């Protein structure tokens, strides 16, 4: 990920970037078989809910 000027980001933008970084980590764990698909689905669902991220179709908004 490119260098980001965190000072200029809104709290909502910071939250979205944090969510995307956490999702990327989960994706990596799944790709390397460190977690199962069920664990991935549960963790991503919990992350989405707790961070208040809304989804439409496949991607986060």
C-alpha angles and dihedrals in degrees: 000000000000122000109279128205096227091185091067097047123099118236088253092054091048091051092050092050091049090050091050092049091050091048090049089054091051089048089053093049090051093046091053092045092243088131133024125246089253091054090047093050092048094046094046091048092050092046092049093048097044094047092046094236114165120214133201116191110319107342136060120252 
